[in-house]
Structure formats: structure tokens, C-alpha cells
């Protein structure tokens, strides 16, 4: 079903978000901060956030910013 922020809730609950990251070559400090705050808010709501195809350079930045854990 299509979902729009203005639509009425239809009884479904968001459990996770998957972000395909291959086309993100780099991020500045402001973008990292906004993303960290966004992920933290999702976690507080019990929503799992997963990044796939994350470039190695960004993985290191995300770990330092506590956006993701240092997993291999």
C-alpha cells in the first residue's frame, strides 16, 4: 500500500528502514550530524535502521558518529 505522511494510519507499524548507500560518495559533518540524530530518533521509537552497500570511508565516519556499530 502507498503511504504518505498526510494519509491516515492504516494499522501497520514501521519496524525497520533499509537505506541503500552505494550512491553516497561522501558526507560533510553537518550531514553526518543530521543523520545521527535521525537514526537516534528512529531507535528511540524501536525502529531498526540498516545501511546496505555502505562505502568503507562512510562506514568509518558512521562508526565514529555512533550511527552504526563497528561490525564486520
Helices and strands as residue ranges (DSSP letters): E 16-20, H 29-44, E 48-52, H 56-64
